[in-house]
Amino acid sequence: MPTAAARQHTRTVFHQVPVLPVVAPLALVALAVLLWRLHRRAALTLPRAALATALCVYGAGIVANTIFPIFLDKPSSDAPWSAHLALVPIAGYEVDDALMNIAVFIPLGIMLPLLTGRLSWWRTVLIATAVSLGIEVTQYVTAHLLGGGHLADINDFLFNVLGGALGYAVLAGLTRVPWLAGLVRRFSFRSEALDRPASPVAPGSPVLTSPSPSPR
């Protein structure tokens, strides 16, 4: 006969929203859309397909590790609104957690300019801010409505945004090295025709365009 602890474990697992059946199809759909858009523009290459795959795997990992687990057992209705919310910066926040949250968003800061061909620092930070805020809000909502297993933390938000900014800085540094800049351009989603800037570029913005061929 199973023990009380075993019965509780079985009950929790049974009422937990499965991760793979939710995340994997979403990632595959996103990948199919990205590849289709590249193919439609006649811009589908192996490096760009690799970037699209990396982006979808990255996004699936973010969702799986920040939104899940979600339990179907509704939390107690008398829980205060602040039960799953941490709004005090730095206090009691571990260095390991800060470094992890920075590292998690560095790839986002690198991939965003590659997806658009050119993206300014402030727009990269703005998108990283929106993504991190969306994660924290979802964690808070699921914790109260669906029994989510995470805490919405202002520190996670701040260090995520810092990671996105650092990722942009890494890419900007790579584009300043001639032979690395050429390699980076191969992964950019923008074709030559779409890459030609219509307006002046802000200083320090990574330029991911391919050079125009010289006249013969």
C-alpha positions as CSV (number, residue, x, y, z in Angstrom):
1,M,0.0,0.0,0.0
2,P,1.6,3.4,-1.0
3,T,2.6,5.7,1.8
4,A,0.9,9.1,2.3
5,A,4.0,10.8,0.7
6,A,3.8,8.5,-2.3
7,R,0.1,9.2,-2.7
8,Q,0.8,13.0,-2.5
9,H,3.6,12.7,-5.1
10,T,1.3,10.7,-7.4
11,R,-1.5,13.3,-7.0
12,T,0.9,16.2,-7.8
13,V,2.3,14.6,-10.8
14,F,-1.1,13.6,-12.1
15,H,-2.3,17.2,-11.8
16,Q,0.8,18.8,-13.3
17,V,0.6,20.3,-16.8
18,P,3.0,18.3,-19.0
19,V,5.9,20.3,-20.4
20,L,6.9,18.6,-23.6
21,P,3.4,18.2,-25.1
22,V,2.9,21.9,-24.7
23,V,6.3,23.4,-25.4
24,A,7.6,21.1,-28.2
25,P,4.6,21.7,-30.7
26,L,4.9,25.5,-30.1
27,A,8.6,25.4,-30.9
28,L,8.0,23.3,-34.0
29,V,5.3,25.7,-35.3
30,A,7.6,28.7,-34.6
31,L,10.4,27.0,-36.5
32,A,8.2,26.1,-39.4
33,V,7.0,29.8,-39.6
34,L,10.6,31.1,-39.6
35,L,11.8,28.7,-42.2
36,W,8.8,29.4,-44.4
37,R,9.4,33.1,-44.2
38,L,13.0,32.7,-45.2
39,H,12.1,30.4,-48.0
40,R,9.4,32.8,-49.3
41,R,12.1,35.5,-49.5
42,A,14.6,33.1,-51.2
43,A,16.8,33.7,-48.2
44,L,16.9,30.2,-46.7
45,T,20.5,29.1,-46.0
46,L,22.0,26.6,-43.7
47,P,23.4,29.3,-41.2
48,R,20.0,31.0,-41.1
49,A,18.2,27.7,-40.6
50,A,20.6,27.0,-37.8
51,L,19.8,30.3,-36.2
52,A,16.1,29.7,-36.5
53,T,16.5,26.3,-34.9
54,A,18.6,27.7,-32.1
55,L,16.1,30.5,-31.5
56,C,13.2,28.0,-31.2
57,V,15.1,25.7,-28.9
58,Y,16.1,28.6,-26.8
59,G,12.6,29.9,-26.6
60,A,11.3,26.5,-25.7
61,G,13.9,26.2,-22.9
62,I,12.9,29.6,-21.6
63,V,9.2,28.7,-21.4
64,A,9.9,25.3,-20.0
65,N,12.1,26.6,-17.2
66,T,10.4,29.8,-16.3
67,I,6.7,29.1,-16.8
68,F,6.5,25.4,-15.8
69,P,5.8,23.5,-13.6
70,I,2.1,24.5,-13.6
71,F,-0.2,22.5,-11.3
72,L,-3.9,22.2,-11.9
73,D,-4.7,22.3,-8.2
74,K,-5.9,25.8,-7.6
75,P,-4.1,27.6,-4.8
76,S,-6.0,28.6,-1.6
77,S,-8.3,31.6,-2.3
78,D,-7.2,33.3,0.9
79,A,-3.6,33.7,-0.2
80,P,-2.6,37.4,-0.2
81,W,-1.9,39.0,-3.6
82,S,1.8,39.4,-2.6
83,A,2.3,35.7,-1.8
84,H,4.2,35.0,-5.1
85,L,5.7,38.4,-5.6
86,A,9.1,39.8,-4.6
87,L,9.5,43.5,-5.2
88,V,12.5,44.3,-3.0
89,P,15.6,44.6,-5.2
90,I,18.9,42.8,-4.2
91,A,17.8,41.9,-0.6
92,G,18.4,38.2,0.0
93,Y,19.2,37.6,-3.7
94,E,21.9,35.1,-4.4
95,V,24.9,35.8,-6.6
96,D,24.4,32.5,-8.4
97,D,20.8,33.5,-9.3
98,A,21.9,36.8,-10.6
99,L,24.6,35.3,-12.8
100,M,22.1,32.6,-14.1
101,N,19.5,35.2,-15.0
102,I,22.2,37.3,-16.8
103,A,23.5,34.3,-18.7
104,V,20.0,33.2,-19.8
105,F,19.2,36.4,-21.6
106,I,22.6,36.9,-23.2
107,P,21.6,34.7,-26.2
108,L,18.5,36.8,-26.6
109,G,20.6,40.0,-26.9
110,I,22.7,38.3,-29.5
111,M,19.9,36.8,-31.6
112,L,17.6,39.8,-31.8
113,P,19.9,41.8,-34.1
114,L,20.6,38.7,-36.2
115,L,16.9,38.3,-36.8
116,T,16.4,41.9,-38.0
117,G,19.7,42.6,-39.7
118,R,20.2,45.7,-37.6
119,L,18.9,46.6,-34.2
120,S,19.9,49.5,-31.9
121,W,21.0,48.9,-28.4
122,W,18.0,50.6,-26.8
123,R,15.5,48.5,-28.9
124,T,17.3,45.3,-27.9
125,V,17.0,46.4,-24.3
126,L,13.4,47.3,-24.8
127,I,12.5,43.9,-26.2
128,A,14.5,42.1,-23.5
129,T,12.6,44.2,-21.0
130,A,9.2,43.2,-22.6
131,V,10.2,39.5,-22.7
132,S,11.4,39.4,-19.1
133,L,8.3,41.4,-17.9
134,G,6.1,39.0,-19.7
135,I,7.8,36.0,-18.0
136,E,7.4,37.5,-14.5
137,V,3.7,38.5,-15.1
138,T,3.0,35.0,-16.4
139,Q,4.7,33.5,-13.4
140,Y,2.6,35.6,-11.1
141,V,-0.7,34.9,-12.8
142,T,-0.1,31.1,-13.1
143,A,1.0,31.0,-9.4
144,H,-2.4,32.4,-8.4
145,L,-4.7,30.9,-11.0
146,L,-3.1,27.6,-12.0
147,G,-0.8,26.7,-9.2
148,G,2.5,27.8,-10.9
149,G,5.7,26.8,-9.2
150,H,7.6,30.1,-9.6
151,L,7.9,33.4,-7.8
152,A,7.7,36.7,-9.7
153,D,10.9,38.5,-8.7
154,I,12.0,42.0,-9.5
155,N,15.6,40.8,-9.3
156,D,15.1,38.2,-12.0
157,F,13.6,40.9,-14.2
158,L,16.5,43.3,-13.7
159,F,19.2,40.8,-14.3
160,N,17.5,39.4,-17.3
161,V,17.5,42.8,-18.9
162,L,21.1,43.2,-18.0
163,G,21.8,39.9,-19.8
164,G,20.1,41.1,-22.9
165,A,22.1,44.3,-23.0
166,L,25.4,42.3,-22.5
167,G,24.4,40.0,-25.4
168,Y,24.0,43.0,-27.7
169,A,27.4,44.2,-26.5
170,V,28.9,40.8,-27.4
171,L,27.5,40.9,-30.9
172,A,28.5,44.5,-31.4
173,G,32.1,43.5,-30.4
174,L,32.1,40.6,-32.8
175,T,31.0,42.8,-35.8
176,R,34.1,45.0,-35.2
177,V,36.4,42.2,-36.0
178,P,36.5,42.0,-39.9
179,W,36.6,38.2,-40.3
180,L,34.1,37.6,-37.5
181,A,31.7,40.3,-39.0
182,G,31.6,38.3,-42.2
183,L,30.7,35.2,-40.3
184,V,28.0,37.0,-38.4
185,R,26.4,38.3,-41.6
186,R,25.9,34.7,-42.8
187,F,23.5,34.2,-39.9
188,S,21.6,37.4,-40.4
189,F,18.0,36.9,-41.5
190,R,18.1,39.9,-43.8
191,S,18.9,39.5,-47.4
192,E,21.1,42.1,-49.2
193,A,18.2,44.0,-50.7
194,L,16.5,44.3,-47.3
195,D,19.7,45.0,-45.4
196,R,20.5,48.3,-47.1
197,P,19.7,51.0,-44.5
198,A,17.1,53.5,-45.3
199,S,18.3,55.9,-42.6
200,P,21.6,56.7,-40.9
201,V,22.7,54.1,-38.4
202,A,23.3,55.1,-34.8
203,P,26.9,55.0,-33.7
204,G,27.9,51.6,-32.2
205,S,25.0,49.7,-33.8
206,P,26.1,46.4,-35.3
207,V,25.8,46.4,-39.1
208,L,24.9,43.0,-40.4
209,T,24.8,43.7,-44.1
210,S,26.7,42.1,-46.9
211,P,29.0,44.4,-48.9
212,S,27.7,45.4,-52.3
213,P,29.7,43.9,-55.2
214,S,32.1,46.2,-56.9
215,P,31.3,47.2,-60.5
216,R,33.1,45.4,-63.2
